[in-house]
Amino acid sequence: MSKVDAFTSTEDAPGAETLAVRAGQHRGPEREHSEPIYTTSSFVFENAAQAAALFQEQEEGNVYSRFTNPTVRTFENRLGALEGGDFCVATASGMAAIAGLVLCRLKPGDHVVVARGLFGATLSLFGKFFERYQIGVTQVAVSEPEAWRAAVRDSTRMLFLETPTNPLCEIADIRAIADIAGEAEALLVVDNCFCTPALQRPLDLGADVVVHSATKYLDGQGRCVGGAMVTRDPDIHDAFFGLMRTAGPSLSPFNAWVFLKGLETLSLRMGRHCDNAGILAGWLQGHPAVERVFYPGLGDHPGHALAGRQQDGYGGIVSFRVRGGRREAWSVIDATRLLSITGNLGDAKTTVIHPATTTHGRITQEERDAAGISENLIRISVGLENAEDICHDLARGLDALVAE
Ligand SMILES: *Cc1c(COP(=O)(O)O)cnc(C)c1O
């Protein structure tokens, strides 16, 4: 039912910028220009026979907004077209997409290989919750394909990664890890939240599934929580759609509409996020109170060359270590006036957070150490403000550390 239908009123294969603005829209009898929001929980049938046909899936159409809503479907079609997928299913959050995928594909006794340094809630989901269902998890270094190969067992059914990672922006070689997954007959799932399809298309690189937190760059203005799963495999789609339909973590039509509007400006915004992040990373690198900067656009970043090949830009996340520990990191954060101290990322507004005590505060110390999330680490999600203003706001706290 959610087969991607990119309908754009053009005969030619449209470019990504065109898809981002137009894909998925079917103008209704009212001839509206902007996509309408269908705030209705259910839909009305012509007669009893049509109701029966729709319920038995003999006919396609809208039944109930837990699993069929036109605004949500427009978002699914647009995102699916941008990722180069054949199927897209939207979810209530990014975590709902990840949890749904595991629930519909894995069973007790199965094994998953995941990247160390995954988003904190994803690690907790695998480590704390799915272990209760006897789904074994091995964490490996995201940037070492051989470590992935070595971790694969007979029971491995899924490899799960983010690239770039949060917060250190390590880069995974999607194609190399897709080959390992293929040999093991396991699925490669890529969380494409940090790059978005504007910068990276994992399905083209061999991934089986892309998951998204639409909450971040797809919205782009920090308004709504949502997520999605995109694939080319009809079996994965059917299993996932069946679970979503039955378990019900569905995306609201209003949130879907906000994300649709966000997609229209995605490539423009991602370009500016990358430009600003590059400026900030270079500036931080020259500051005497900064110990180390993590940004794939910097020549000394271990993933620099790979990111250059695999991505169309280096992304909008910059992390750095200040000289000192938690006290010094907190003092730099607290000295900002422009930046927002918040855990969200991918917003037009630049945000700043101390990962060790917030986003990654609920994983174990051991996991934090392995992922390099030290007490002196600060993560910046670089927004769309003037880049000099962002640097200037961080200079206040950093300069004070030098003066101490
Ligand atoms: C935020 C985030 C998620 C979770 O998404 P929610 O929409 O908050 O549920 C998953 N992966 C990454 C990389 C994220 O940044």
Boltz pocket constraint, residues with backbone or C-beta under 6 A from the ligand:
constraints:
  - pocket:
      binder: B
      contacts: [[A, 92], [A, 93], [A, 94], [A, 95], [A, 96], [A, 119], [A, 121], [A, 122], [A, 162], [A, 166], [A, 191], [A, 193], [A, 194], [A, 212], [A, 213], [A, 214], [A, 215], [A, 216], [A, 225], [A, 226], [A, 227]]
      max_distance: 6.0
